[in-house]
């Protein structure tokens, strides 16, 4: 009976090994499927990164020249050429207008423009008046009234302008204006 128990034991081991091999093969298939899905996700994320970097470059051309990972984006760009067919390669029109130098030369800084405008005025002006005049004088430049108000307040803080209130309205004049010298 020792031969029959040996053959039964060998048969059990053989069956267990066959079962383990099947489990191993199933585990390999499952892992291969997961790896393929992860590789696909990784490819999609890399493509998204390239798209985002191109959008960033289109919006702020000078920022992407020093951005980290642009070498990786250049390598991945070949992969995504077909995936993203209609990408904008030039900045948006309103950004292009403000980025290009004007034909008459460089624009004065906002502080200089506000100071010059106030110097030309004989009466105190509100921030809204100043903003409208600056916008009219520089049509390609978009300037919000709040930015003008902040600029005026900075001039007041530096004693280059004076603030007066009439009720709830605030008006500004230059401190070097002829009225202050008299």
Secondary structure, 3 states (H helix, E strand, C coil): CHHHHHHHHHHHHHHHHHHHHHHHHHHHHHHHHHHHHHHHHHHHHHHHHHHHHHHHHHHCHHHHCCCCCHHHHHHHHHHHCCCCCCCCCCCCHHHHHHHCCECCECCCCHHHHHHHHHHHCCCCEEHHHHHHHHHHHCCCCCCCHHHHHHHHHHHHHCCCEEEEEECCEEEEEECCCHHHHC
